[in-house]
Amino acid sequence: MNQLTRRRFVKRLAGAAAAGAVSLTAKRTAARAPGANDAIGVAVVGLNGRGQTHLRMIAATKGLRLAGLCDVDSAVLEANARKAREQGSNVVAESDVRKLLDRNDVDAVTIATPNHWHSLIGIWACQAGKDVYIEKPVSHHLWEGRQLVNAASKHERIVQTGTQARANPDVLDALAWLRAGNLGAIRYAHGMCYKPRMSIGKFGRGEIPPDLDYDRWTGPAPLKPLARKNLHYDWHWFHDYGNGDLGNQGIHEMDLARWFLGHAGLSTRVMSVGARLGYDDDGETPNTQLAWHTYDGPPIVFEVRGLPKSREHQANASLWGRSMDAPAGFRGGRTIGVIVFCEGGKLVIDDGGEALVAMDLQDKVIRRFEKRDPDRGIGWPKGDRFIFENWLSAMHSRRRQDLAADVLEGHTSSALCHMGMISCRLGRATPPGEILDRLESEPLAAEQFAAMKEHLERNGVDLAQDRLALGPSLAFDPHREQFVDDSAANGLLRRKDREPYIVPEV
């Protein structure tokens, strides 16, 4: 994929339009083999959030048909099943994904559940002979992500990761232009998730909604009392289910940073500093975090900021939401993207490729890559339609190398997020002066930390009292996918799954 030119990639995307005339050739252990003119039957697992996007993309992609729905919230499941049937879909609705995987009229599944279910459902689907589209991150822990990769290979499944920027032709244009040396040698990439995150409040313990199968929702995670008001979203901020913004929104930008730097594998060292600051709520994951990855080549620096520009901008949700810090080249409001710093300037990838600009050393724009294709009717986000069409095309070709975001790419970028979070979770509360002293040998990280410190001070955070956790600098073996001589860090690479929802070793 790294060597893929835009011309070849667009040609592959165009092949999706004719895919209805091509039959699937791979064997299926639990699914029928579609005929030459059959649409591929897809079941959507998880019907909130991104699951709704999956439903829209299936409806919009010629060659796909909606075959099944799955959600452990019966009210959500019934509402979506009723809507699908009213629109003419002969859809099966199940609360247990395993029943859908047993059906011969389900050829593939898309997975939009909470993170702690991603890998296990993906592995089950591969074992059942289904192809898979899986939302990011592909795993909740690093180890299970590797098992998913192994399952896709063992069962010869086409498994696409939902990092849709990889299917955006504009992004591919920018990548080819950068690699042609137009900005000189690459120095490093700075990934940013400056996304407004207000307090989730103090909820304590709540009642399980009667429509929710909470045991099945919990799945492989520990079964604990409900401890959040926003049931179907705020799980992101609890370690048992989510991965914080580093693994929620940040995985997109981590993936772009790694891709544009040309790093095929994992880093050899990681260090992180962060905390949940600016308010006191029930959330566990950092809303402010800095992580940096060391490679034999340009490093990756990644930053999460959930607080706005200053304390004054915390007055209300509307002001907060449009008042995030924005470096030159970003459109403002919220800052989600990557800056690739080079000897002769920088490339700014704003919001997954929705705006791409190259700038010289004086921040003058020298090239814009943003285009609109009226024949495609592309809106935000551009990559959604492209990545579903690409998945369809690869399901017919049976060539994993045709995928824009093969599961191995998804695993690698997800793992970088997990590694950063592990360092932060192992950190200890440290005064900012001591943090700067520790970063003396990492000038790039020290520079970014100084900027983070100023950001927190503008938001009224007293770092003498509300201290950041400075994580250890962890050496990592990319081939074994383990930390070097650190049992505490290695203990966080895998969780103890809850029976009977055990992620198998593949």
Secondary structure as UniProt FT lines:
FT   TURN            2..3
FT   HELIX           6..15
FT   HELIX           16..21
FT   TURN            36..37
FT   STRAND          40..45
FT   HELIX           50..60
FT   TURN            62..63
FT   STRAND          64..70
FT   HELIX           74..86
FT   TURN            87..88
FT   STRAND          92..94
FT   HELIX           97..101
FT   TURN            104..105
FT   STRAND          108..111
FT   HELIX           115..127
FT   TURN            128..129
FT   STRAND          131..134
FT   HELIX           142..154
FT   TURN            155..156
FT   STRAND          159..161
FT   HELIX           164..167
FT   HELIX           169..179
FT   TURN            180..183
FT   STRAND          186..194
FT   TURN            210..211
FT   HELIX           214..218
FT   TURN            219..220
FT   TURN            231..233
FT   HELIX           234..237
FT   TURN            239..241
FT   HELIX           244..247
FT   TURN            248..249
FT   HELIX           250..261
FT   STRAND          269..275
FT   STRAND          288..294
FT   STRAND          300..305
FT   HELIX           311..314
FT   HELIX           317..321
FT   TURN            328..329
FT   STRAND          335..342
FT   TURN            343..344
FT   STRAND          345..350
FT   TURN            351..354
FT   STRAND          355..359
FT   TURN            361..362
FT   STRAND          365..368
FT   TURN            374..377
FT   HELIX           383..397
FT   HELIX           400..402
FT   HELIX           407..425
FT   STRAND          428..430
FT   HELIX           432..438
FT   TURN            439..441
FT   HELIX           443..458
FT   TURN            459..460
FT   TURN            463..465
FT   STRAND          468..470
FT   STRAND          474..477
FT   TURN            478..481
FT   STRAND          482..483
FT   HELIX           487..490
FT   TURN            491..492
FT   TURN            499..500
//
